[in-house]
Amino acid sequence: MTKYNEVADEATITTTLEALKANNFEAQVVEDLEAAKKAVLEIIPDNAEVFTAPSVTLQAAGLDETLNEAPFVSVRAKFKSLYGKPDKAVEMRRIGSAADYAVGSVHAVTKDGYLMIASATGSQIPNEVYGASHVIFVIGAQKLVTDINDGLERIKQHTVPLEDKRAQKAYGVGTSLNKLLILFRENPGRVQVIIIRQNVGF
C-alpha cells in the first residue's frame, strides 16, 4: 500500500516527537541514514554489550555490521556458536535477553507517541520490553501513523508482506504476525528514538 511508504510531513513529525517525549521516550529527528548511524554511535560507549534486533533499517544504516564488531561486545557473536544445538537453546535465550544496549527498529509510531513492534518469534522482544538497560530505535519517518488501529493495519497490510518476501529470499522461510509489542510509556532515560526523515525499512 503506497500510503505506508510516504514520509510523514513536518507537522506530523513534530507532533509525534512531542508525544514520544511526553511518554518518557528520548526522541530526536535526523536527516538521513548517515546521521542516524552517527547518532547511535554517539550514544553507545566502547566495550558496551550490544544486541542488534533483526532490522532492514539497521542494515541500511550500516549499524548491523558496525555494532557487532569491536569496539563493541556483540551479543549475536556470543550465541552464534550455539546455533543448531538443542541443548543450548535455554542458554541462547538467556544470552539474548539482557544486553547493556539493544538496538532495533519499530513498525509503527502513533501520534500519541506509542511504539508498535511486530514479530514472528519474539526473539527481540525480551531486550526491548525489559531486559536491556538501554534501548535505541531507529525509525524511518514513513512509519508514523495516526493511532494504534492505523498502526496495526500498516503492519498487516504493508510490513508483514514485505518482510515475508525478504525472509523467503534470505532464509527460504517466510514470516507471520504472531506477536505484537506496544510500548506506551517507559522509565525516563531508558529508550531513545531516532526518527529519520526518509523512507527506510518496513
Buried (B, 14 or more C-beta within 10 A) or exposed (E): EEEBEEBBEEEBBEBBBEBBBEBBBBBBBBEEBEBBBBBBBEBBEEEBBBBBBBBBBBBBBEBBEBBBEEEBBBBBEBBEEBEEEEEBEEEBEEBBBBBBBBBBBBBBBBBBBBBBBBBBEBBBBBBBBEBBBBBBBBBBBBBBBBEBEBBBBBBEEBBBBBBBEBBEEEEEEBBEBEBBBBBEEBEEEBBBBBBBBBEBBB
